[in-house]
């Protein structure tokens, strides 16, 4: 199980690498020798550092409140029941079956994650991308209001299926790492959008 420090470092490195890849791809497509914007790389790294602990805690709380799996105990009659007197209660033994998926909990978590979770994560992203440039809480809030819906619409196409897979098959301790790996591609998309002044 990775520690919170490990998860945070992984998140920061993957997000910084994704932005480097996005800038390289944007420069290649435009056939220009635009110098790297290292400030933007640092913004993405800071986003990783800021968001990873919060997301890890979020995943832990979701799993505690709405566990994906629950144990099912099946009672079976003992083979010698037929030899007991008719008035005697049959002896039962319990056999433990493999845990089953609680689909109700999975879909509750999916709904919460793709509304509250995704919204908060992208508010952190927009804050990290604009705070150094705007230096004003009022202006940062205006930027968030202007951009958040567009990012959420794009994000739902990617993170819905990823979250569903995460909730069903990935232990909560590894969900941030798994999401960071998938998020490498997502952060390239965000980097390209940022390069196209989607977030400027």
Secondary structure, 3 states (H helix, E strand, C coil): CCCHHHHHHHHHHHHHHHHHHHHHHHHHHHCCCCCCCHHHHHHHHHHHHHHHHHHHHHHHHHHHHCCCEECCEEEEECHHHHHCCCCCCCCEEEEECCCEECHHHHHHHHHHHHHHHHHHHHHHHHHHHHHHHHCCHHHHHHHHHHHHHHHHHHHHHHHHHHHHHHHHHCCHHHHHHHHHHHHHHHHHHHHHHHHCCCCC
